[in-house]
Amino acid sequence: MEQVTQVKLQELNILELYEHYGALERSLPLLTSESQEVAKAELEACMGLRSEKIDGIYYRMSSHEDALERIKKESDLIQKAKRHHESQLRQLKGLINWLRRSAPIDDNKIVGRNYQFTLSKKKDLTVEISTDVDCWSADERNQFCVEQKVTSYKKTVVCSMQGEILSEKDEPKTSTQILPNLDAIRTAFQAGQELPPGVKVQQEYSIRTKRIFGRQQVQPDVGLEVELEASEHCGTLLREN
């Protein structure tokens, strides 16, 4: 393309294109009619390149916005998968604890062909509460709840630029919360007393897993699903019993 100037428009950034357009536009009255036509064509080319670069900003912004949206969706899927596997793991550990409490097992080991679980009693009974303490009766709250008060202080000190204290103020803030008294619940359970609704107390076990060597390894069937739900494990074991 014929130009009035020797500037390589393709090599200019957006700011330089704005500056070049302005300078060339201001110089139009100083040019001959023939040169003005060439200059106008250069102005049009300059404006076209500038517009393309501005549109390029939008395209890149959109690309990053789309990428962030995909990342967010992927993060949500990952968190959902994480919660699923954590839930399944809790259920399977609960199944092992249930076997230890319910099955006629003489020692602290549950032994399979290739793996064994060694269980040791946890020091304290596990308390599970599925109801809100506000749903308990007044007597149940008096017997099985404690009141927790937390007081925090905000201290505000205003000083002059020379460090002289002009004012000082302490603002206490107290929050109160009614919480289950786990020790009282355990004591009542051991004494055979009735517990509030939704309260469950049981002995739980710490679980250690060990690979059994020296035996012929049993390979799973080809058609066996790799990932089983905890409920399926439980159902299978119950049917075997």
Rosetta blueprint (number, residue, H / E / L):
1 M L
2 E L
3 Q L
4 V L
5 T L
6 Q L
7 V L
8 K L
9 L H
10 Q H
11 E H
12 L L
13 N L
14 I H
15 L H
16 E H
17 L H
18 Y H
19 E H
20 H H
21 Y H
22 G H
23 A H
24 L H
25 E H
26 R H
27 S H
28 L H
29 P H
30 L H
31 L L
32 T L
33 S H
34 E H
35 S H
36 Q H
37 E H
38 V H
39 A H
40 K H
41 A H
42 E H
43 L H
44 E H
45 A H
46 C H
47 M H
48 G H
49 L H
50 R H
51 S H
52 E H
53 K H
54 I H
55 D H
56 G H
57 I H
58 Y H
59 Y H
60 R H
61 M H
62 S H
63 S H
64 H H
65 E H
66 D H
67 A H
68 L H
69 E H
70 R H
71 I H
72 K H
73 K H
74 E H
75 S H
76 D H
77 L H
78 I H
79 Q H
80 K H
81 A H
82 K H
83 R H
84 H H
85 H H
86 E H
87 S H
88 Q H
89 L H
90 R H
91 Q H
92 L H
93 K H
94 G H
95 L H
96 I H
97 N H
98 W H
99 L H
100 R H
101 R H
102 S H
103 A L
104 P L
105 I L
106 D L
107 D L
108 N L
109 K E
110 I E
111 V E
112 G L
113 R L
114 N L
115 Y E
116 Q E
117 F E
118 T E
119 L E
120 S E
121 K E
122 K L
123 K L
124 D L
125 L L
126 T E
127 V E
128 E E
129 I E
130 S L
131 T L
132 D L
133 V H
134 D H
135 C H
136 W L
137 S L
138 A H
139 D H
140 E H
141 R H
142 N H
143 Q H
144 F H
145 C E
146 V E
147 E E
148 Q E
149 K E
150 V E
151 T E
152 S E
153 Y E
154 K E
155 K E
156 T E
157 V E
158 V E
159 C E
160 S L
161 M L
162 Q L
163 G L
164 E L
165 I E
166 L E
167 S E
168 E E
169 K E
170 D E
171 E E
172 P E
173 K E
174 T E
175 S E
176 T E
177 Q E
178 I E
179 L E
180 P E
181 N L
182 L H
183 D H
184 A H
185 I H
186 R H
187 T H
188 A H
189 F H
190 Q H
191 A L
192 G L
193 Q L
194 E L
195 L L
196 P L
197 P L
198 G L
199 V E
200 K E
201 V E
202 Q E
203 Q L
204 E L
205 Y E
206 S E
207 I E
208 R E
209 T E
210 K E
211 R E
212 I L
213 F L
214 G L
215 R L
216 Q L
217 Q L
218 V L
219 Q L
220 P L
221 D L
222 V L
223 G L
224 L L
225 E L
226 V L
227 E L
228 L L
229 E L
230 A H
231 S H
232 E H
233 H H
234 C H
235 G H
236 T H
237 L H
238 L H
239 R H
240 E H
241 N L
